[in-house]
Structures are given as structure tokens and as C-alpha cells.
Amino acid sequence: MSSDDPAEPDKTNGEKVPTRLPATDSEENGGKRKIDIEIREMEVDDIPAVFHLGERVFTAEKTPTLYRTWDEFEVVSMFTSDQEYCLVAELEGQIIGFILGNVIAKRKSAWKYGYLVWLVVSPEYQRLGVASKLFNRFADKMIEDGVRIFIVDTEADNLEALHFFRAKGFNSPQQHIYMTYNPATQEQQKEKKRSSRVKKNGNEHKRSV
Ligand SMILES: CC(C)(COP(=O)(O)OP(=O)(O)OC[C@H]1O[C@@H](n2cnc3c(N)ncnc32)[C@H](O)[C@@H]1OP(=O)(O)O)[C@@H](O)C(=O)NCCC(=O)NCCS
């Protein structure tokens, strides 16, 4: 099978196609506090809990880009477009984690990409294998649906996420720069320049008379 997408790896010599995930849930939880969580598909009634958990975790100080792009419409939109790739981790009736993603299938290409868009575990339950369980289920479903490469992105200094993704087998990080543009600040700077030009011209005019 050949690819017409230059970004895609060579099918025979390139990246390994995942057939089985690296470790089972029980292996990952070995020797740690055991928590009896259920991983299940997200339901409409979970939307507020998922939104609020994300809001608690994505803060302007720690993850500014994720903070800016996380809102209730994001949850609703992912849920309505890709419900089967929206999973939650539930513990005694409480949502303690979620994973939201989608499958990108390109026209004229046999390749399908699994895009992990959002992954969150409540801070009190981190390092207990919850994200691993969510990701394993998510990836199993995507592989079943024909996904061969997974994609994820996060801020370069989000070390906990980077450690996690590496632990799950993600590699080949590519640099991607986020920039922000604030029209109001831009306008203020232009105004400052304009008024200092006017001042300067005024002074020169005074000197010449
Ligand atoms: C990233 C995140 C989802 C990981 O969730 P988690 O449930 O704690 O992850 P797991 O317990 O399944 O970790 C599995 C492995 O990943 C690695 N890992 C996860 N968190 C780590 C951390 N903070 N430091 C170092 N390694 C870490 C470890 O190898 C870990 O295995 P170990 O605990 O046996 O050493 C969680 O830290 C989180 O919600 N972060 C904030 C949200 C975020 O940044 N999401 C990603 C972008 S959308």
C-alpha cells in the first residue's frame, strides 16, 4: 500500500503499527493503591462533570493554551461529533478522568489517524493508572476502527503529560509554536507610535519657527 501524504511514514520501514498496547491495566497498577474504577463511554449527563473537571485542571498559569481553548462548547462538540471516542473514568459515581478524541481519515489515503485531543485525570487520583486505563481503552477502540498512528499535542513545558505520553509509546516530538495576537494591544502600540511622531513633528516645527 502506498501513501500520497509526504507526512506519513513509510509503510514498510517506517513507524511501527500498533497492534497491541504496551501493558495491561493490572501490570500498570501493580504495587500501587488499587482503585476500582470503571471506564465507560461518556453519556450526555456526564457533560457538566467533564467540563468542570477540565476547568479545574486547565489553569491559565499552568497550561495557558489548553485553558484558553477549553470550554463547554468544546465538550459538547466533541461529544456530538465523536461520542464513541469520548470515555470517562468513574469511581463511586464520580467522574475522575476523561479522554476525548477523534479519528482523522484523509481522502485518497488508506491511513487513519487517531487524534487524542483531551485527557484529564483529577489531581487526587493521578499516578494510579487512571489515564493509562482510559488511553488503553481509547486506543483499542481506535485500532479496531482502523487507526494506525496516534497523534497528540500539548504544551512543551507540560512535563507530566509529556512523561505520560512517552510512557505510552509516543515519540518523535515535533516542535509546534503557539502564538497569540491581541488586536487591542496592537492598536495601543500603533497609537503610542502615532502620538510620539506627532509630538516629534510638533517640536521640530516649533524649532524651525
Ligand atoms: C497526564 C495525566 C493525564 C496522566 O494521568 P495519570 O492517571 O496520572 O497517569 P498514569 O497514572 O496512568 O501514568 C502512567 C505512566 O505515565 C508516566 N507519568 C504520568 N504522570 C507522570 C508524572 N507526573 N511524572 C512522571 N511520569 C508520569 C509514568 O510513567 C506513569 O507510570 P508510573 O506511575 O507507573 O511511573 C495527568 O497528569 C493529567 O491529568 N494532567 C493534566 C492534564 C493534561 O495535561 N493533559 C494532557 C494534555 S490534554
The ligand as an SDF file (V2000), in Angstrom:
LIG
                    3D

 48 50  0  0  0  0  0  0  0  0999 V2000
   -1.1470   13.4770   32.0840 C   0  0  0  0  0  0  0  0  0  0  0  0
   -2.1780   12.8310   33.0030 C   0  0  0  0  0  0  0  0  0  0  0  0
   -3.4830   12.6190   32.2220 C   0  0  0  0  0  0  0  0  0  0  0  0
   -1.6370   11.4750   33.4930 C   0  0  0  0  0  0  0  0  0  0  0  0
   -2.6400   10.8360   34.2440 O   0  0  0  0  0  0  0  0  0  0  0  0
   -2.3370    9.6840   35.3360 P   0  0  0  0  0  0  0  0  0  0  0  0
   -3.5960    8.9550   35.6040 O   0  0  0  0  0  0  0  0  0  0  0  0
   -1.6380   10.2880   36.4860 O   0  0  0  0  0  0  0  0  0  0  0  0
   -1.3180    8.7640   34.5290 O   0  0  0  0  0  0  0  0  0  0  0  0
   -0.9550    7.2250   34.8770 P   0  0  0  0  0  0  0  0  0  0  0  0
   -1.0640    7.0100   36.3540 O   0  0  0  0  0  0  0  0  0  0  0  0
   -1.7470    6.3200   34.0210 O   0  0  0  0  0  0  0  0  0  0  0  0
    0.5810    7.2030   34.4520 O   0  0  0  0  0  0  0  0  0  0  0  0
    1.1360    6.1990   33.6140 C   0  0  0  0  0  0  0  0  0  0  0  0
    2.6160    6.4680   33.4660 C   0  0  0  0  0  0  0  0  0  0  0  0
    2.8540    7.7370   32.8520 O   0  0  0  0  0  0  0  0  0  0  0  0
    4.0040    8.3670   33.4520 C   0  0  0  0  0  0  0  0  0  0  0  0
    3.5770    9.5450   34.2220 N   0  0  0  0  0  0  0  0  0  0  0  0
    2.3060   10.0040   34.3900 C   0  0  0  0  0  0  0  0  0  0  0  0
    2.3120   11.1420   35.1230 N   0  0  0  0  0  0  0  0  0  0  0  0
    3.5990   11.4180   35.4000 C   0  0  0  0  0  0  0  0  0  0  0  0
    4.2500   12.4710   36.1220 C   0  0  0  0  0  0  0  0  0  0  0  0
    3.5580   13.4710   36.6980 N   0  0  0  0  0  0  0  0  0  0  0  0
    5.6020   12.4240   36.2300 N   0  0  0  0  0  0  0  0  0  0  0  0
    6.3230   11.4340   35.6590 C   0  0  0  0  0  0  0  0  0  0  0  0
    5.7640   10.4010   34.9690 N   0  0  0  0  0  0  0  0  0  0  0  0
    4.4230   10.3940   34.8460 C   0  0  0  0  0  0  0  0  0  0  0  0
    4.5890    7.3340   34.3980 C   0  0  0  0  0  0  0  0  0  0  0  0
    5.4850    6.5310   33.6600 O   0  0  0  0  0  0  0  0  0  0  0  0
    3.3540    6.5450   34.7920 C   0  0  0  0  0  0  0  0  0  0  0  0
    3.6490    5.2470   35.2450 O   0  0  0  0  0  0  0  0  0  0  0  0
    4.1050    5.0370   36.7970 P   0  0  0  0  0  0  0  0  0  0  0  0
    3.1430    5.8240   37.6450 O   0  0  0  0  0  0  0  0  0  0  0  0
    3.9850    3.5710   36.9580 O   0  0  0  0  0  0  0  0  0  0  0  0
    5.5030    5.5750   36.9010 O   0  0  0  0  0  0  0  0  0  0  0  0
   -2.4540   13.7200   34.2650 C   0  0  0  0  0  0  0  0  0  0  0  0
   -1.2170   14.1000   34.8170 O   0  0  0  0  0  0  0  0  0  0  0  0
   -3.2600   14.9800   33.9740 C   0  0  0  0  0  0  0  0  0  0  0  0
   -4.4870   14.9720   34.0040 O   0  0  0  0  0  0  0  0  0  0  0  0
   -2.5750   16.0960   33.6950 N   0  0  0  0  0  0  0  0  0  0  0  0
   -3.2390   17.3980   33.4520 C   0  0  0  0  0  0  0  0  0  0  0  0
   -3.9850   17.4390   32.1410 C   0  0  0  0  0  0  0  0  0  0  0  0
   -3.0620   17.3450   30.9550 C   0  0  0  0  0  0  0  0  0  0  0  0
   -2.0350   17.9880   30.9080 O   0  0  0  0  0  0  0  0  0  0  0  0
   -3.4820   16.5170   29.9720 N   0  0  0  0  0  0  0  0  0  0  0  0
   -2.7080   16.2970   28.7620 C   0  0  0  0  0  0  0  0  0  0  0  0
   -2.9860   17.2750   27.6630 C   0  0  0  0  0  0  0  0  0  0  0  0
   -4.6560   17.2620   27.0870 S   0  0  0  0  0  0  0  0  0  0  0  0
  1  2  1  0
  2  3  1  0
  2  4  1  0
  2 36  1  0
  4  5  1  0
  5  6  1  0
  6  7  2  0
  6  8  1  0
  6  9  1  0
  9 10  1  0
 10 11  2  0
 10 12  1  0
 10 13  1  0
 13 14  1  0
 14 15  1  0
 15 16  1  0
 15 30  1  0
 16 17  1  0
 17 18  1  0
 17 28  1  0
 18 19  1  0
 18 27  1  0
 19 20  2  0
 20 21  1  0
 21 22  1  0
 21 27  2  0
 22 23  1  0
 22 24  2  0
 24 25  1  0
 25 26  2  0
 26 27  1  0
 28 29  1  0
 28 30  1  0
 30 31  1  0
 31 32  1  0
 32 33  2  0
 32 34  1  0
 32 35  1  0
 36 37  1  0
 36 38  1  0
 38 39  2  0
 38 40  1  0
 40 41  1  0
 41 42  1  0
 42 43  1  0
 43 44  2  0
 43 45  1  0
 45 46  1  0
 46 47  1  0
 47 48  1  0
M  END
$$$$
